[in-house]
Amino acid sequence: MTSHASPAPFRIATFTLSDTRTPDDDVGGKLLGERLVAAGFVIVSHAILREEPDTLRETIAFACDADVADAIVLTGGTGIAPRDRTLETLEPMFEKRLDGFGEAFRRLSWEQIGPRAILSRAAAGVIRGKVVAALPGSPDAVRLAVDALLAPTLAHAIALASGRGGAHAHHGHEKHGHDKHAHDKHAHDKHAHDKHGGRKG
């Protein structure tokens, strides 16, 4: 009987973007790591970076080229204050944008904080084959983004962005198979509806 080893957990590098945070008060960064680990990922590194575009650009480029991680998740610097320049730095680097990430985050945020959700510029994309996600700095935003969005989708996104296709797409996320079953059932039900539902009695 042949046994198949489970794929190794995907590696995530995390960064806190802040001019003032230290390791002692980096609440968002610590929570980011904890939630990603709880979702089945491995944190290979964490660092606090000043909100300087050149520093961020060079750090992201190195992390991608050196293949030190399968994905990079940032927290902080996504607002509209003068020093919030994370998105201005990342967007020119994105080879592909994941527009749905920011859209979904703002929709979910609206349910929690109302109209202030429009001030969030959470975003994600692909840089040199690596998924890069930029989250707001507040702990509540980090928890929401990881638990509701990254936990169920990041492994699949990594597999696609890296060119590995479905090889690791189900890594650590059995729920995906359940979702696919539900999707298939929905398609079957829709087919039945289309076939029979159009008749008038």
N, C-alpha and C positions, 0 to 999 in steps of 0.2 A: 504494500500500500504506500503510495507516494504522498509525502507531506509537502506542502507548499508554505514556505516561510512568509510571514506577513511582511509587507513592505515597510522599510524603515520610516519612522515619522518624518514628516517634512520639517525642514529647518527654517526657523524664522529669526531674522535680526530685527530688533526693535530699537527705536530712538525716541527720546523726548526732545522736542524743539523748544528751548526756553533760554532766556538771558539771565534768569534768576534762580532756577531750580538747582538743587544739589541732591546728591544721593540720599540725604536724610529726609528731604521733603518732596521727593519725586513720586507723589501718590499715583498720578496717572500712569507713569511708566511701570510702576510695580503692579498695578492692577492689570495693565495691558498684558504683561507677562503671565500673570496668574490665570487670566481668562483664556489666553491662547493655550497654555499648558492644559487647562481643564478641557479644552476642545480637542486635545490629542496631538498638539504640535510640540516641537522642541525649540526652546529659545537658545540660540547659539551665542548671542551677544546682546548687550544693551548698553547704550551710551546716551549721555545728555549732550546735545549740540547747541551752541549759540545760534540764534536766528540770523545767520549770515549766509546769503545765497551761495557764495563760492565754497564755503565749508560743506554745506549740504550737498551741493552738486558733486564735489569731489568724493565725498563719503559714499554717496549712492553709486557713483560710477565704479568706485573701487569694490564695493560689496557685490555688485553685479558681475564685474569682470573677473574677480578672484573666486567666484562661485563659493562664497562662504555661507550663503543661505539660499533657500529656494524662494523666499519672499521677504519683503521688507515692510514693516508696519511702523508708521510714525504717529506720534501724538503731539499736538500743539502746533501753533502757528497757522491755523486755517481760518482765522477770523478776519476782520476788516480793519483792525488797528494798524497804524503805520508800520510796526515791526512785524506784522504777520505776513511773511513772504514765502511761506512754504509752497503754496500753489503756484506762485509766479516762478519759482525755481523748478518745480517738478513738471509743469505742463509742457514746456518746450522739450523736455526729455522723454515724454510719453510717446512711444511708437504706436500704441493703441490705447484709447481711453475706454474706461468702463463707466460710461455715463450712468448706467443703472444703479451703480453703487451710491453715488451722491444723491440721486433722485430718491432711492429707497430710504436712505438714512434721513433725509429731510422729511419724508412722509411719516416715518416712525417718530421722529423728533416732534413733529407737529402734534402728535397724539399726547406727548408728554409735556411739552412746554409752550404749545400754541404758536402764534405768529413769529416769535423769536427764532423759530426753526429756519426761517429764510436767511438768517445771518450766518448760518453754517455753510462752509465751503468744503466739507468732507469730499474726498475724491479718491479715485483709484485708476490705475492703468498698468501698462506693461512697459518695462524698460529693459532692453537687452535680454529678453526672455524671462525676466523676473516680474512677478506681480508686486506692485508697490501701492500701498494704501496709506492715505493721510487722514488721520482722525482728529477731531477737536481735542482740546486738552483737558476738558472736565472729566472727572471720573464717571459721571453718569453717561456721558457721551461715549466714553471708551467701552463701558459695559454694554451699552446698547449696540454699538457697532460690531463688537466681537461676538456677543451671544446671538444676536438676531441676523447678522449678515455674514461675517467672516467664518464663524464656526461651521455653518452648513454649506458654504460655497468655496472657501479658499483652497481646499485640497484639489477640487475639480479644476479651479482656475489655474492653479500651479501646473497641473498635468497638461492642460491645454496650451498654456503660454510657453512651456518648456519644450513642446513638441512631443511629449510622451503620450499624448492622447488619453485614452481611457486606462492606461496601465495602472495608474495610481488614483484614478478618479474616485474610487470608492473608499480610499484610505481613511480608516477611522470613522467613517460616517455611514453606518448601516442604514441610517434613516434615508439616505439617498435612494437605496433600493426600494424602500417603502414608498417614497415619493414617486419613483418611476412606476411602481405598480399602480398607485393611485392615478397617475397620469394616463397609463394605458387603459385603466378602467374607465376614466373619464372619456377617453377617445372612443372606446367601445360604446359607452352610453350615448355619446353624441351621435355616433353612427346610427345607433338604433333610433334615436330621436329624429334624425334627419330622414331616416327611411320610413318611419311610421307616423311621426308627429305632424306631418304636414297635411294629413287627410282631414277633411272636414266631416263631422258626423252628420 
